[in-house]
C-alpha cells in the first residue's frame, strides 16, 4: 500500500458524491489503467464540447434552452477537467524533487487571445 499522501484522486465520485481515492503500489494495475482511460475520455469529451460551444455561441439566434443545456454540460466537463488536473498535479508533485529551485515558482501561462 502507498502512504496516505500518495493516494490517487480518481476521475469519478462515490455514490454519495464524495471523491474516490486509490491506494496502490502499481500504477499499471487494473484500477489505475481504468482511471487513466476514464480521464482520457473525459478530456476528449471536453474538447468536443468546447467545439460545440463555440458553434452555438457563434449563432446569434441560439435558443435559450440550448444555451442553458450547453452551460450545464460545460460545468460538468469543467468539473471533470479540474478533477483530472488536481489528480495529475498531486502525482507530479509527488514525483518532483522537493529541493529543486526550478519548481518553486508557479508556471507562467500565456495570455488568452480572443
N, C-alpha and C positions, 0 to 999 in steps of 0.2 A: 504494500500500500504506500501511497505517496504521503508526505507530510501535509498537514491541513492547509498550509499556504500554497500548495500546489494543486488544489482541486481545480478541475476544468469546468467552467461555466458552459453548460450545454445549450444548443440553439433552440430549445423548447422549454416550456413551463410544465410544472406538475399539474395535476387535476385541480388544485386549489389556486392556481395562478402563480405560485411561488417558483423561484428559479430552481433548476435542477443542476446538480454538480456530479462530476465523475472523478473518482479516485482510482487511478490505475498506474501500474508501473510501465505498461507497454502502450506507447502511443499508436501502435499498429493493431491494437485489439479491435474486436468487432464494434464495440460502442464508440470508440474513438473514430474509426472509419465511418460509421454511420453519422456521427456528429459532423465530420469533415464534409461528407456528401450533402448533408442537410444544409450546412452553411453555404456550400457552393450553389445549391438550388435556390436558397433564399436570396442570395446576392444576384443570381441570374434573373430571377423573377423581378427583383427590384429594378434592374436595368430595363427590362421590358416595360415595367410600369412607368418608369421615367420617360421612356419614348412615347408611351401612350398619353401621359400627362402633357407633354409638350404639344402633341397633336390637338388634344382637347383645348388647351389654353390658347392655341392659335385660332380657334374658331370663335369669332365674336358672338355667335348666336348659340353658344353651348347651353344646353338645358341645365337649369339649376339642380335638378335631381341628379344628373350625370356628374356635375361638379361635386356635389355632396358625396356621392359614391366614390369618386376619384380621391377626394381628400381622406375619406375613411380608409381606402386601400393604401394610400401613401403613408398614412400614420402607422398602419400595421407593418408596412415594408420598412419604414424608418425604425420602428421598434426592433425589428429583426436585425437590421444592419447595425444598430447600436449594440445589440447583444453580441453579435459576431465580433465587432470591433473591440468590445470590452473583453471578451474571452481571448481573442488573439493578442490584445495588449498585455493582459496578465501573463500569457505564456511567453511573450517576448521579454517582458521584464524579468521573468524567472531565468531566462537563458542568457540575458545580457550580463556582462561583467559589471559588478557593482562599483568598482573603483575607477572606472573609465570617466574622464572629464568630458569626453565627447558626448556621452549620453546624459550629461547633467543639464543641458539646455533643451527646452522643448523644440520640436521641429518648426520650421517656418514654412508655411503653406503659401503658394502663390495666390494673389488676389483673384477672386472670381470675376469673370468677364460676363457682361450682359449681352 
